[in-house]
């Protein structure tokens, strides 16, 4: 099940990009609650970002670690909903929430 989740999330992220009709390059901001780059959460997000960037070619996601942006861990989902960040891992939510795929993935 753990191997299935990142693949599903990557697929939803890519589908979200496709449904927006964006044919131009995009720069997204990613954010995670974890402040340490060696944790499984951060390594997993980085793998998703690397694969997504490789498969889309024109999407760039910059991952910010916890506490590097003025967003509390409990406010990450709201920050995605408000458009401050585009891609996140939220400690309090069971799923990563790509805002571009919000019509496909209910986070």
Residue pairs with C-beta under 8 A, 6 or more apart in sequence:
6 44
6 47
6 48
9 48
9 95
9 96
9 98
10 48
10 51
10 52
10 55
12 98
12 101
12 104
12 105
13 48
13 52
13 87
13 98
13 100
13 101
14 52
14 55
14 56
15 101
15 104
16 98
16 99
16 100
16 101
16 102
16 103
16 104
16 105
17 26
17 56
17 59
17 100
17 101
19 100
19 101
19 103
19 104
20 100
24 58
25 58
25 59
25 60
26 58
26 59
26 60
27 60
27 61
27 62
28 59
28 60
28 61
28 62
28 86
28 87
29 61
29 62
29 64
29 84
29 85
29 86
29 87
30 45
30 49
30 61
30 62
30 63
30 64
30 85
30 86
30 87
30 88
31 63
31 64
31 66
31 69
31 71
31 76
31 79
31 85
31 87
31 88
31 89
32 41
32 42
32 45
32 63
32 64
32 65
32 66
32 88
32 89
33 41
33 66
33 73
33 76
33 89
33 90
33 91
34 41
34 42
34 65
34 66
34 89
35 65
35 66
35 67
35 68
36 42
36 65
37 43
37 65
41 89
42 63
42 65
44 89
45 63
45 89
45 96
46 63
48 96
49 61
49 63
49 87
52 59
52 61
53 59
53 60
53 61
61 86
61 87
64 85
66 73
69 85
71 79
71 84
71 85
73 90
73 91
73 92
74 92
76 85
76 88
76 89
76 90
76 91
76 92
76 93
77 88
77 90
77 92
77 93
77 97
77 107
79 85
79 88
80 86
80 87
80 88
80 97
80 98
80 99
80 107
81 99
83 99
85 99
86 98
86 99
86 100
87 96
87 97
87 98
87 99
88 96
88 97
89 96
90 96
90 97
93 107
95 105
95 107
96 107
97 105
97 107
98 105
